[in-house]
Amino acid sequence: MTVTATGPLPRTPYDVAIVGAGVVGCAIARELARHPRLRVALIEAQDDVGQGTSKANTAILHTGFDATPGTLEARLVREGHTLLGAYAARTGIPVERVGALLVAWDEEQLAALPRLARKAEENGCHDTALLGPGELYTREPHLGPGALGALHVPGESVICPWTTTLAYATQAVRAGTDLHLNTAVRDVAWDGGHRLTTSRGALYARHLVNAAGLHADTLDRALGHDDFTVTPRRGQLLVYDAFARPLVRHILLPVPTALGKGVLVAPTVHGNVLLGPTAEDLRDKHATGSTAEGLAALREKGRRVLPALVEEEVTAVYAGLRAATGREDYRITAHPGQAYVTVGGIRSTGLTASMAIAAHVTGLLAGAGLDPGPVRELEPVTLPNLGEASPRPCERADLVAADPEYGILVCPCERVSRGEIRDALASTIPPRGLEGLRRRTRARAGRCQGFYCGAAVRELLERGTRS
């Protein structure tokens, strides 16, 4: 198992190098790791996996009911929904099948619901149902006044995006993939093989996968392609305290517009409620800050959908950047003459589609000359439970009896024990900072945002990273 963050990179060429350790890049690494003959490198500019768009999304496991029929995205989301649902059950990734309600607030939106139901049918989603206002308010009694009806999509679920990315990466690394963190790709050249110039020196590979997210167009152009331009689309979100969770039973969706799926209200597997995202097209690919105007707009829209929600306490605010490319489909293209596959324009559905994207990309690599060799089943992994639907470690008497460290709480808001932090620091891909530790344990993610536990958590992190 090799995870590096400093020092020179190996000089021996890899069979495949994957640029970008978001959820899609990690899924591709995991899929390639099923082929034991391949030597694979997963390269990430930041100090952890899932540090970009993958950590800041709406955390929905989509059915693909509203994808454009016939597109690559529609197929991969449909396949990915099944694959990731089964993988989550095997791996301990929290999923809650809460269903979604696409709510109509005016006559035009109400008239659009039957069309959206037909679209869902085309996408293989056969269990949707049109609801009148009576049944809608029975299902969601706290919904704001004036809703005229809804389309019910029972298969929509919420999932933990942090655990998903980490599970993929963990399996890949345990199976022999080299993960190189703090390795920003500055240039790439092709001359019968790929030479990547990075912040840690040169890295060589026979085949290259571009899963660089917001920077996929930049890497694509370095190899002479000008197929798309990534426009960073900022999505700001509000996270409400766990006390707000009883207010909503489903994912509440608006009728979609050309800019995206709009502002939703959704429960999370961690026991909170999300409101967002905004959809702001920007130029700066690093503009992940929140704005007063954006948050005010969210509250105003939230007030109509779920009036009681905006009276609840906000636990956190965050923003993510999605890779918009001006086309309602993924930009996944093989360039066999360069032994290169572009995986660009992966929208908010990429979390759901990740495993199907990985299988598709592996097929494209084979078509571009890669001989993947035999397939093996990977050793299973079970990640710590971060969801509220199952008992937290401190609530399990058997765990606490076997190891009292699970009974010593460090973060009371999220009920995170010293044992969980210890385990995270000793894991295959340990956190290198407080945010990485938060994504692995939920420490500092509660209502006090680390005010009470921050010093103790930092001490444990520093002690663990020194040892």
C-alpha positions as CSV (number, residue, x, y, z in Angstrom):
1,M,0.0,0.0,0.0
2,T,1.5,3.3,-1.1
3,V,0.2,6.8,-0.2
4,T,2.7,9.6,-0.6
5,A,2.4,13.4,-0.1
6,T,6.0,14.5,-0.3
7,G,9.3,13.6,-2.0
8,P,10.1,12.6,-5.6
9,L,7.7,10.4,-7.6
10,P,8.7,6.9,-9.0
11,R,10.6,7.0,-12.3
12,T,9.2,3.7,-13.6
13,P,6.3,4.3,-16.0
14,Y,2.8,3.4,-14.8
15,D,0.4,1.5,-17.0
16,V,-2.3,4.1,-16.2
17,A,-2.2,7.5,-14.4
18,I,-5.4,9.0,-13.3
19,V,-5.4,12.8,-12.7
20,G,-7.9,13.8,-10.0
21,A,-8.9,11.9,-6.8
22,G,-12.5,13.0,-6.6
23,V,-15.3,10.5,-6.4
24,V,-15.0,9.7,-10.1
25,G,-11.2,9.4,-10.2
26,C,-11.2,7.2,-7.1
27,A,-13.9,5.0,-8.6
28,I,-11.8,4.6,-11.8
29,A,-8.8,3.7,-9.7
30,R,-10.8,1.1,-7.8
31,E,-12.1,-0.4,-11.1
32,L,-8.6,-0.6,-12.5
33,A,-7.3,-2.2,-9.3
34,R,-9.5,-5.2,-10.1
35,H,-6.9,-6.0,-12.8
36,P,-3.8,-7.2,-10.8
37,R,-1.4,-6.9,-13.7
38,L,-1.9,-3.1,-14.0
39,R,0.3,-0.6,-12.3
40,V,-1.8,2.4,-11.5
41,A,-1.2,5.9,-10.1
42,L,-3.9,8.1,-8.7
43,I,-2.7,11.7,-8.7
44,E,-4.3,14.5,-6.6
45,A,-3.2,18.2,-6.3
46,Q,-4.6,18.5,-2.8
47,D,-3.7,16.7,0.4
48,D,-6.6,14.3,0.5
49,V,-9.1,12.5,-1.7
50,G,-12.4,14.1,-2.4
51,Q,-11.2,17.6,-1.6
52,G,-12.9,19.3,-4.6
53,T,-16.5,19.1,-5.9
54,S,-16.9,15.7,-4.3
55,K,-17.0,17.0,-0.8
56,A,-19.5,19.8,-1.4
57,N,-22.5,18.5,-3.2
58,T,-26.1,17.7,-2.3
59,A,-25.3,14.1,-1.5
60,I,-28.2,12.5,-3.4
61,L,-28.2,9.0,-4.9
62,H,-30.1,9.8,-8.1
63,T,-32.4,7.4,-10.0
64,G,-31.8,9.4,-13.1
65,F,-35.5,10.1,-13.6
66,D,-34.9,13.6,-15.0
67,A,-31.8,12.9,-17.1
68,T,-32.1,13.6,-20.9
69,P,-33.1,10.2,-22.4
70,G,-30.6,8.6,-24.7
71,T,-27.6,10.5,-23.3
72,L,-24.5,8.9,-21.8
73,E,-25.3,10.5,-18.5
74,A,-28.8,8.9,-18.4
75,R,-27.4,5.4,-19.0
76,L,-24.5,5.8,-16.5
77,V,-26.7,7.3,-13.8
78,R,-29.2,4.5,-14.2
79,E,-26.5,1.8,-14.0
80,G,-24.6,3.7,-11.3
81,H,-27.7,3.9,-9.1
82,T,-27.9,0.1,-8.9
83,L,-24.1,-0.4,-8.6
84,L,-23.6,2.2,-5.9
85,G,-26.7,1.1,-3.9
86,A,-25.4,-2.4,-3.7
87,Y,-21.8,-1.3,-3.0
88,A,-23.0,1.0,-0.2
89,A,-24.8,-1.9,1.5
90,R,-21.6,-4.0,1.4
91,T,-19.3,-1.3,2.5
92,G,-21.1,0.5,5.3
93,I,-21.8,3.7,3.3
94,P,-24.9,5.3,4.8
95,V,-27.9,5.5,2.5
96,E,-31.5,6.5,3.3
97,R,-34.2,5.8,0.7
98,V,-36.4,8.8,1.6
99,G,-37.8,9.4,-1.9
100,A,-38.3,12.8,-3.6
101,L,-41.2,15.1,-4.3
102,L,-41.0,17.4,-7.3
103,V,-43.2,20.1,-6.1
104,A,-45.3,22.4,-8.4
105,W,-46.0,25.9,-7.1
106,D,-47.9,27.3,-10.1
107,E,-50.1,26.1,-13.0
108,E,-47.2,26.0,-15.4
109,Q,-45.1,23.8,-13.1
110,L,-48.2,21.6,-12.5
111,A,-48.7,21.1,-16.2
112,A,-45.1,20.0,-16.5
113,L,-45.3,17.2,-14.1
114,P,-47.0,14.6,-16.5
115,R,-44.2,15.3,-19.0
116,L,-41.6,14.7,-16.3
117,A,-43.3,11.5,-15.4
118,R,-43.1,10.3,-19.0
119,K,-39.4,11.3,-19.1
120,A,-38.9,9.2,-15.9
121,E,-40.5,6.3,-17.7
122,E,-38.1,6.7,-20.7
123,N,-35.2,6.6,-18.2
124,G,-36.4,3.3,-16.7
125,C,-37.9,4.8,-13.6
126,H,-41.4,3.2,-13.6
127,D,-42.6,3.8,-10.0
128,T,-43.3,7.6,-10.1
129,A,-46.7,8.9,-9.1
130,L,-48.5,12.2,-9.5
131,L,-49.9,13.5,-6.2
132,G,-52.6,16.0,-5.6
133,P,-52.3,18.7,-2.9
134,G,-54.1,16.6,-0.3
135,E,-51.7,13.7,-0.5
136,L,-48.8,16.0,-0.8
137,Y,-49.5,17.8,2.4
138,T,-50.2,14.5,4.2
139,R,-46.7,13.4,3.2
140,E,-45.1,16.8,4.0
141,P,-47.2,18.6,6.6
142,H,-44.7,21.4,7.1
143,L,-44.6,22.3,3.4
144,G,-45.3,26.0,2.7
145,P,-48.8,27.0,1.5
146,G,-49.8,27.1,-2.1
147,A,-48.3,23.9,-3.5
148,L,-50.6,22.5,-6.2
149,G,-49.2,19.0,-6.5
150,A,-46.1,16.9,-6.9
151,L,-44.4,14.1,-8.7
152,H,-43.3,11.4,-6.3
153,V,-40.0,9.6,-7.1
154,P,-39.7,6.9,-4.4
155,G,-36.3,5.6,-5.5
156,E,-34.3,8.8,-4.8
157,S,-32.1,8.5,-1.8
158,V,-29.5,10.4,0.3
159,I,-26.0,9.1,0.7
160,C,-22.7,10.0,2.4
161,P,-20.4,11.4,-0.3
162,W,-17.4,11.5,1.9
163,T,-17.5,7.8,2.8
164,T,-18.1,6.9,-0.8
165,T,-15.0,8.5,-2.2
166,L,-12.9,7.2,0.7
167,A,-14.2,3.6,0.2
168,Y,-13.2,3.6,-3.4
169,A,-9.7,5.1,-2.7
170,T,-9.2,2.7,0.2
171,Q,-9.9,-0.4,-1.9
172,A,-7.8,0.9,-4.7
173,V,-4.8,1.5,-2.5
174,R,-5.1,-1.7,-0.6
175,A,-5.1,-3.5,-4.0
176,G,-1.9,-1.9,-5.1
177,T,-2.7,1.5,-6.5
178,D,-0.2,4.3,-5.7
179,L,-1.9,7.4,-4.4
180,H,0.2,10.6,-4.8
181,L,-1.2,13.6,-2.9
182,N,0.0,17.2,-3.1
183,T,0.8,16.4,-6.7
184,A,-0.5,19.2,-8.9
185,V,-0.1,18.5,-12.7
186,R,1.4,21.5,-14.4
187,D,1.9,20.1,-17.9
188,V,1.6,16.9,-19.9
189,A,3.4,15.8,-23.0
190,W,2.7,12.8,-25.3
191,D,5.5,11.1,-27.2
192,G,4.5,7.5,-27.4
193,G,3.9,7.7,-23.6
194,H,2.8,10.4,-21.2
195,R,5.2,12.6,-19.3
196,L,3.4,14.6,-16.5
197,T,5.2,17.6,-15.1
198,T,4.0,17.9,-11.5
199,S,4.7,19.9,-8.4
200,R,6.7,16.9,-7.2
201,G,8.6,16.2,-10.4
202,A,8.0,14.1,-13.4
203,L,5.7,11.1,-13.6
204,Y,5.4,8.7,-16.5
205,A,2.5,6.6,-17.8
206,R,1.6,4.6,-20.8
207,H,-2.1,5.6,-20.6
208,L,-3.7,8.7,-19.1
209,V,-7.1,9.4,-17.6
210,N,-8.2,13.0,-17.1
211,A,-10.6,13.1,-14.2
212,A,-9.4,16.6,-13.1
213,G,-12.9,18.0,-12.6
214,L,-12.9,21.8,-12.9
215,H,-9.5,21.6,-14.5
216,A,-10.3,18.9,-17.0
217,D,-10.4,21.4,-19.9
218,T,-7.0,22.7,-19.1
219,L,-5.4,19.2,-19.1
220,D,-7.3,18.4,-22.3
221,R,-5.9,21.5,-24.1
222,A,-2.3,20.5,-23.0
223,L,-2.8,17.4,-25.2
224,G,-4.1,19.5,-28.1
225,H,-7.9,19.1,-27.6
226,D,-10.4,22.0,-27.5
227,D,-13.6,20.1,-27.1
228,F,-15.1,21.9,-24.1
229,T,-14.6,24.7,-21.7
230,V,-15.4,24.2,-18.0
231,T,-17.4,27.1,-16.4
232,P,-17.3,26.8,-12.6
233,R,-20.9,26.9,-11.4
234,R,-20.9,27.7,-7.7
235,G,-23.5,26.1,-5.5
236,Q,-23.9,27.6,-2.0
237,L,-25.7,25.5,0.6
238,L,-27.0,26.0,4.2
239,V,-26.8,23.1,6.6
240,Y,-29.5,23.2,9.3
241,D,-29.2,21.7,12.8
242,A,-30.4,18.2,13.6
243,F,-33.4,19.8,15.4
244,A,-34.7,20.7,12.0
245,R,-34.7,17.1,10.7
246,P,-38.3,16.3,11.7
247,L,-39.5,19.1,9.4
248,V,-38.9,17.1,6.2
249,R,-39.5,13.5,5.2
250,H,-38.5,13.6,1.5
251,I,-36.1,15.3,-0.8
252,L,-38.1,18.4,-1.9
253,L,-37.2,19.4,-5.4
254,P,-38.4,22.3,-7.6
255,V,-39.4,21.8,-11.3
256,P,-35.9,22.0,-13.0
257,T,-34.7,25.0,-15.1
258,A,-32.0,25.4,-17.7
259,L,-29.5,26.3,-15.0
260,G,-30.0,23.1,-13.1
261,K,-32.2,21.3,-10.7
262,G,-32.7,24.4,-8.6
263,V,-32.9,24.9,-4.9
264,L,-33.9,21.8,-2.9
265,V,-34.6,20.9,0.7
266,A,-33.2,17.6,1.7
267,P,-32.5,15.5,4.8
268,T,-28.9,14.2,5.1
269,V,-27.7,10.8,6.3
270,H,-25.9,12.7,9.1
271,G,-29.2,14.0,10.6
272,N,-29.2,17.5,9.2
273,V,-31.2,19.3,6.6
274,L,-29.7,20.9,3.5
275,L,-31.1,24.0,1.7
276,G,-29.5,24.8,-1.7
277,P,-27.7,25.0,-3.9
278,T,-27.5,28.3,-5.8
279,A,-26.3,28.2,-9.4
280,E,-23.8,31.0,-10.2
281,D,-21.6,30.8,-13.2
282,L,-18.2,32.2,-12.4
283,R,-14.7,32.5,-13.9
284,D,-12.7,31.8,-10.9
285,K,-12.2,28.0,-10.4
286,H,-11.3,28.6,-6.7
287,A,-14.2,30.7,-5.7
288,T,-15.7,28.4,-3.0
289,G,-16.6,31.2,-0.6
290,S,-20.2,31.9,0.4
291,T,-21.8,35.3,-0.2
292,A,-24.4,37.2,1.9
293,E,-26.5,37.7,-1.3
294,G,-26.4,34.0,-2.1
295,L,-27.4,32.9,1.4
296,A,-30.1,35.5,1.6
297,A,-31.6,34.2,-1.7
298,L,-31.5,30.6,-0.3
299,R,-33.3,31.6,2.8
300,E,-36.0,33.4,0.8
301,K,-36.6,30.4,-1.4
302,G,-36.5,28.1,1.6
303,R,-39.1,30.2,3.4
304,R,-41.6,29.4,0.6
305,V,-40.9,25.7,0.5
306,L,-40.6,25.0,4.2
307,P,-41.3,28.1,6.3
308,A,-40.4,26.6,9.7
309,L,-37.0,25.6,8.4
310,V,-35.6,29.1,8.2
311,E,-36.4,29.6,11.9
312,E,-34.0,26.8,12.8
313,E,-30.4,27.1,13.6
314,V,-27.8,27.0,10.8
315,T,-25.0,24.6,11.6
316,A,-22.8,25.3,8.6
317,V,-22.5,27.1,5.3
318,Y,-20.5,25.8,2.4
319,A,-20.1,26.1,-1.4
320,G,-19.0,23.8,-4.1
321,L,-18.1,24.3,-7.7
322,R,-19.6,22.1,-10.4
323,A,-18.0,21.6,-13.8
324,A,-20.6,23.1,-16.2
325,T,-19.7,22.7,-19.9
326,G,-22.7,24.0,-21.7
327,R,-24.0,20.6,-22.6
328,E,-26.5,18.4,-20.8
329,D,-24.3,15.4,-20.9
330,Y,-20.9,14.1,-19.7
331,R,-17.8,14.8,-21.8
332,I,-16.2,11.4,-21.7
333,T,-14.1,10.8,-24.8
334,A,-11.3,8.4,-25.8
335,H,-8.3,9.5,-27.8
336,P,-6.8,6.1,-28.8
337,G,-3.9,7.8,-30.7
338,Q,-2.7,9.3,-27.5
339,A,-3.7,6.4,-25.1
340,Y,-5.8,9.0,-23.3
341,V,-9.4,9.3,-22.0
342,T,-11.1,12.5,-21.0
343,V,-13.6,12.3,-18.2
344,G,-15.0,15.9,-18.2
345,G,-18.3,17.7,-17.5
346,I,-19.3,15.4,-14.7
347,R,-22.3,17.1,-13.2
348,S,-23.9,16.7,-9.8
349,T,-25.0,13.2,-10.8
350,G,-21.4,12.1,-10.9
351,L,-21.5,10.7,-7.4
352,T,-24.4,8.3,-8.4
353,A,-22.8,7.4,-11.7
354,S,-19.3,7.0,-10.4
355,M,-19.0,3.2,-10.5
356,A,-20.7,3.0,-14.0
357,I,-18.4,5.8,-15.2
358,A,-15.4,3.7,-14.0
359,A,-16.5,0.6,-15.9
360,H,-17.2,2.7,-19.0
361,V,-13.7,4.4,-18.8
362,T,-12.0,1.0,-18.3
363,G,-13.7,-0.2,-21.5
364,L,-12.5,2.9,-23.4
365,L,-8.9,2.3,-22.2
366,A,-9.1,-1.2,-23.4
367,G,-10.3,0.1,-26.8
368,A,-7.4,2.5,-26.8
369,G,-4.8,-0.3,-26.5
370,L,-4.7,-1.1,-22.8
371,D,-4.5,-4.8,-22.0
372,P,-6.1,-4.9,-18.5
373,G,-5.5,-8.6,-18.1
374,P,-7.5,-10.9,-15.7
375,V,-10.0,-9.6,-13.2
376,R,-10.0,-10.4,-9.5
377,E,-12.5,-9.6,-6.8
378,L,-11.1,-6.9,-4.4
379,E,-10.8,-7.5,-0.7
380,P,-14.0,-6.0,0.9
381,V,-13.8,-2.9,3.0
382,T,-16.1,-1.8,5.8
383,L,-15.9,1.9,6.6
384,P,-17.0,3.4,9.9
385,N,-20.7,4.3,10.0
386,L,-21.3,8.1,9.8
387,G,-25.0,7.9,9.4
388,E,-27.8,8.5,11.9
389,A,-30.0,5.6,10.8
390,S,-27.6,3.2,12.6
391,P,-26.2,3.5,16.1
392,R,-23.0,5.6,16.5
393,P,-20.0,3.6,18.0
394,C,-20.5,5.2,21.4
395,E,-24.1,3.9,21.5
396,R,-23.0,0.3,20.9
397,A,-22.4,-1.5,24.2
398,D,-20.5,-4.3,22.6
399,L,-17.9,-1.9,21.1
400,V,-17.5,0.1,24.2
401,A,-17.1,-3.1,26.3
402,A,-14.5,-4.4,24.0
403,D,-12.7,-1.1,23.7
404,P,-13.5,1.7,26.2
405,E,-12.0,4.3,23.8
406,Y,-15.3,4.2,21.9
407,G,-17.1,5.4,25.0
408,I,-14.9,8.5,25.5
409,L,-16.6,11.3,23.6
410,V,-14.4,14.0,22.1
411,C,-17.0,15.8,20.0
412,P,-20.3,15.7,22.0
413,C,-22.4,17.4,19.3
414,E,-21.8,14.6,16.8
415,R,-21.1,11.9,19.4
416,V,-17.6,11.2,18.1
417,S,-15.4,9.1,20.3
418,R,-11.7,9.0,20.8
419,G,-11.7,5.5,19.4
420,E,-13.1,6.7,16.1
421,I,-10.4,9.4,15.8
422,R,-7.7,6.9,16.6
423,D,-9.0,4.6,13.9
424,A,-9.2,7.3,11.3
425,L,-5.6,8.4,12.0
426,A,-4.4,4.7,11.6
427,S,-6.5,4.1,8.5
428,T,-5.2,3.2,5.0
429,I,-5.6,6.9,3.9
430,P,-5.3,8.9,7.1
431,P,-6.4,12.5,7.2
432,R,-3.8,15.2,7.0
433,G,-5.8,18.0,8.4
434,L,-8.9,18.8,10.5
435,E,-11.2,18.9,7.5
436,G,-10.1,15.4,6.4
437,L,-10.7,14.2,9.9
438,R,-14.2,15.8,9.9
439,R,-15.1,13.9,6.7
440,R,-14.0,10.6,8.3
441,T,-15.6,11.0,11.7
442,R,-17.9,14.0,11.8
443,A,-15.7,15.6,14.5
444,R,-16.3,19.4,14.6
445,A,-19.3,19.1,12.2
446,G,-22.0,19.7,14.8
447,R,-23.8,22.7,16.1
448,C,-20.8,24.2,17.9
449,Q,-18.6,23.7,14.8
450,G,-15.6,22.8,17.0
451,F,-16.0,25.6,19.6
452,Y,-16.0,23.1,22.5
453,C,-14.1,20.2,21.0
454,G,-11.7,21.9,18.6
455,A,-8.7,22.0,20.8
456,A,-9.0,18.3,21.9
457,V,-9.6,17.2,18.3
458,R,-6.6,19.2,17.1
459,E,-4.4,17.7,19.8
460,L,-5.4,14.1,18.8
461,L,-4.8,14.9,15.2
462,E,-1.3,16.4,15.8
463,R,-0.4,13.5,18.1
464,G,-1.6,11.0,15.5
465,T,0.2,12.6,12.6
466,R,3.5,12.8,14.6
467,S,3.5,9.1,15.5
